[in-house]
Each structure stands twice: as structure tokens, then as C-alpha cells.
Amino acid sequence: MLGETCVSPFDCHKVNFATCSENKKCECIENFVADGNSKCLLSPVNDDCMNDDDCLGDLSCINSQCKCQVNFQLTVDNQCIQNLLKHFCQSDRDCDKVRHAKCSNTNKCVCRLKNILVNSTICMPMIGAFCWKDEPCAIENSACINSTCQCKPGFKYFSENDVCLNGMSCKDHQDCRSLHYTECSSFHKCVCLLTAKKVNVTTCLSRLNNYCAHDKDCADPHSVCIANKCECRLNYISIDDNKCELITLGKNCKGDSDCQNSFSERCSADEICVCKPHHVAVNESVC
């Protein structure tokens, strides 16, 4: 939640467009403002205000910030209109007041290709999409350059994670916030946390018995996220908190080849996998 104490950006991952600030609090990233303690909304022009006169167009001064009223959205000409996205339309022209929107085959206003829906009201362009001058792009460390959203100079785009990174170099943990389970090392490189494992050049995933939000956050392919912790899935056992191995001892078999390790296991007369003579079971999977 916004305002809560944090150590790394991932501590704030449950709120879209939030990060861990220098004073170790979950706050909205640049160009976004807090809406309560659970949302970060795109900040309109002249976001600071004392009264409605300080705000452009149909914006109202709400909690010292220029915003549209609830269930209304800001159009390209700074007007607040009832949210058009997902509303009925007959042609693209019916969706013109929302930047980067079009009329779908199901006659509803939706975001165009390479644009992402933000806070259910705004379509923001991704890398490679058309953009208007000075318009914010959806990916952090990107900008509208020559009418196209691109990574800022000095940053490189990694499509597998949809992030723009400065060659993995960093000054502090803030610079690594686009990558989950990472921190800035003493030699100024984004590296995996001790509780995480490097999967590829831009991805770190959580090790067994460490924090996760979804199954896909866990490094071991045979692990799942249970109560925000990576654990081995059913019929698998943790080996030194490092990997998940299939439980084979005691399972049914017809021959030695049905057992996990034919060098140390055999199929008994009772047709279950057991340790061979001169071997002892270390756990449910290893002799």
C-alpha cells in the first residue's frame, strides 16, 4: 500500500506504477499521483492546486490535486468526460476523445495495438507505438522521441520483460526497480537478491521458501507460490532449499526403470521403489 515502509521497489509491487522512494516509503513514480493508498493515477497538467480555478479545463481540485471526478476521464483537450473505454461505439471516430483508442469488432472503445490500459481510463503507448510530443509512455525510462515511444538515450529495451534498462548499471536500488527480486550491488550493477536466482540476463526469480506473489515468481519449475512463499508442488520434495525433486521412494513400479535413480533404487517384490542394498534413504527422493 502507498505510504508503507519498504526496502526495495518490489515491496510496493501490489500497487501499479509505485516504487520505493529514497525515504523508504511506497510512492507513485514520476508523472503519477496517489489516489488513496492503493492506486497511482496518471497526473494531468497542473496537478498541484488550491482550488478549482488552478486546474485546466474540466478538472477539479480534489485533495490539492487537479483531477476528474469519479467515473470521468481526461480527454486530449483537457476535458473531463464519462469514461468512454468499453462503452458502445460504431466507428473509431466515436472513440476519438480518448488518445490511442479505437472501436473494436464488438463495438466497444478499446486501446489500440501496442497501447496499454491504465487505471481503466487511459490508453498509454508502449515501446514502438505512436505517441504525441511530450506525452508520457507506459514503460519506465522511455519517452516520446520522433513520435514513437522509445527507451531514453543510454537505455536498452528488453522485450522479454518490457523494460528499458541502463545496461544493468545502477547508482542505488531505485535504478533496479524495473526488475523484480534485484538490488544495486557495491559494484553498481543490478544483481539478484540473495533470496532469488538468476534465470536470464533480465530476470531473477524467488528461491524456495522465499517471498512470491504468483507461481511465475518462483525459480524452480516444480514449485508454486503458497501463502506468498515458494514451495515444492505436490509429490515433490525440497532438496537443501535449492531444488524440488520428484518423490519416488514408495511409489508404485513394475521394474527398476520406473524408479527415479536406477543406480541407487530398485523395484521391490511389492512393486514399490526402495533403496538398493548398501544404500539408505536420505529423504523421500534420494538414497
SVG drawing of the C-alpha trace seen along z (x, -y; Angstrom):
<svg xmlns="http://www.w3.org/2000/svg" viewBox="-23 -30 55 90">
<polyline fill="none" stroke="black" stroke-width="0.4" points="0.0,0.0 1.2,-3.6 2.9,-5.2 4.1,-1.9 7.7,-1.3 9.7,0.5 13.3,1.8 13.1,2.4 10.7,1.5 9.3,5.0 7.9,4.3 5.5,1.9 4.6,4.2 0.9,4.6 0.3,1.0 0.8,0.4 3.2,-2.5 4.5,-2.6 8.1,-2.3 10.2,-2.5 11.3,-6.1 14.6,-7.4 12.9,-7.8 11.9,-4.1 8.2,-4.7 6.0,-3.2 5.2,-6.2 3.9,-6.7 6.5,-7.0 7.2,-10.2 4.1,-11.6 1.7,-9.6 -0.2,-10.8 -1.7,-8.8 -5.4,-8.2 -6.0,-7.0 -3.4,-4.4 -3.9,-1.8 -3.8,-3.5 -1.4,-5.6 -3.1,-7.6 -1.6,-9.5 -1.0,-13.1 -2.7,-15.7 -1.2,-19.1 -1.1,-21.4 -1.5,-18.6 -0.9,-20.9 -3.8,-23.2 -5.6,-25.1 -9.0,-25.4 -10.8,-24.6 -9.5,-27.8 -6.0,-26.4 -7.0,-23.5 -7.3,-23.4 -10.5,-22.6 -13.0,-20.5 -10.5,-19.3 -11.5,-19.8 -9.2,-20.5 -9.5,-17.3 -7.2,-16.9 -4.9,-19.6 -4.6,-17.9 -6.2,-18.5 -8.4,-15.5 -11.5,-14.5 -14.4,-13.5 -15.0,-9.8 -16.0,-7.8 -14.8,-10.6 -11.6,-10.7 -9.3,-13.3 -9.6,-13.8 -6.9,-15.0 -8.3,-18.6 -8.3,-18.6 -12.0,-17.9 -13.5,-15.5 -16.0,-13.2 -17.7,-10.0 -15.3,-7.1 -15.6,-6.0 -13.4,-3.0 -15.5,0.2 -18.6,-1.9 -20.6,-1.4 -19.2,-2.8 -20.0,-2.4 -16.7,-3.7 -13.2,-4.8 -14.5,-8.4 -16.7,-7.6 -13.6,-6.9 -11.5,-9.9 -11.7,-11.8 -9.5,-9.1 -6.0,-9.0 -4.9,-5.7 -8.4,-4.2 -10.4,-2.6 -13.7,-0.9 -13.4,2.9 -15.3,5.6 -17.6,5.9 -18.5,2.2 -16.6,1.0 -13.9,-1.6 -10.6,0.2 -6.9,-0.7 -5.1,-0.3 -2.4,2.3 0.8,1.6 -1.1,-0.6 -1.9,0.5 -5.0,-0.3 -4.1,-2.3 -6.4,-2.7 -9.4,-1.7 -9.5,-5.2 -6.3,-5.9 -4.5,-4.2 -0.7,-4.7 1.7,-3.8 4.2,-1.0 7.7,-0.8 7.4,-1.2 3.9,-2.8 2.9,-6.2 2.9,-9.0 2.2,-12.7 5.0,-15.1 5.8,-15.3 3.2,-12.5 4.3,-10.0 4.9,-6.5 3.9,-3.4 7.3,-1.9 9.5,-3.5 12.7,-5.1 11.1,-5.6 10.0,-8.8 8.2,-10.1 11.1,-10.5 10.2,-11.4 6.6,-10.5 7.5,-7.0 7.8,-5.6 11.5,-4.6 13.9,-4.0 15.6,-7.2 19.2,-7.7 21.6,-5.4 18.8,-2.8 18.2,0.5 14.9,2.3 14.4,5.9 11.3,7.3 11.0,10.3 10.4,8.1 9.1,5.0 11.6,2.8 14.2,0.1 17.4,0.6 20.6,-1.4 22.9,1.5 22.1,3.1 24.2,0.4 22.8,-1.4 23.6,-4.1 21.2,-2.8 18.3,-0.2 15.9,-2.7 17.7,-2.1 16.9,1.6 13.2,1.2 12.1,2.3 13.4,5.8 11.8,7.9 14.0,9.5 17.1,7.4 19.2,4.8 22.1,2.5 25.4,4.2 28.5,2.5 30.0,2.5 26.9,0.7 25.3,3.5 21.7,4.8 22.0,8.3 19.6,10.8 18.8,10.7 20.3,13.5 16.8,14.9 16.5,15.0 18.0,16.9 19.1,15.5 17.1,17.1 18.3,15.0 20.0,11.6 17.0,9.6 15.1,12.0 15.5,13.0 13.0,15.4 12.5,16.3 14.2,19.3 12.4,21.9 10.9,20.7 11.2,17.1 8.6,14.4 6.4,14.6 3.2,13.1 2.4,15.6 3.5,19.1 5.5,17.5 7.7,15.7 9.3,19.0 12.5,20.1 12.2,23.9 9.9,25.2 8.4,27.7 7.5,25.1 4.4,23.0 3.5,19.9 1.6,20.8 0.8,18.1 3.4,15.8 6.2,18.4 7.7,20.6 7.2,24.2 7.6,27.5 4.4,28.7 2.5,31.8 4.6,35.0 7.9,33.1 10.3,32.5 12.7,29.7 16.4,30.6 18.5,28.2 16.0,25.4 17.6,25.3 15.5,27.5 12.4,29.6 12.8,33.3 10.0,35.8 9.2,38.1 9.9,41.6 10.6,43.8 7.5,45.7 5.8,45.1 4.4,48.0 6.6,49.6 6.8,52.6 10.6,52.5 13.8,50.7 13.5,48.3 10.3,46.9 12.3,45.6 14.0,42.2 17.6,43.4 18.2,46.9 21.8,46.8 20.5,46.5 16.9,47.5 15.2,50.7 11.6,52.0 10.9,54.4 8.8,57.6 5.9,55.5 6.3,53.3 7.3,50.1 10.6,48.2 13.0,48.8 16.8,48.2 19.1,50.9 21.2,52.9 24.0,50.9 22.0,47.7 19.9,45.8 17.1,43.2 18.3,39.7 14.7,38.3 11.7,39.4 13.5,38.9 17.2,39.8 19.1,42.9"/>
</svg>
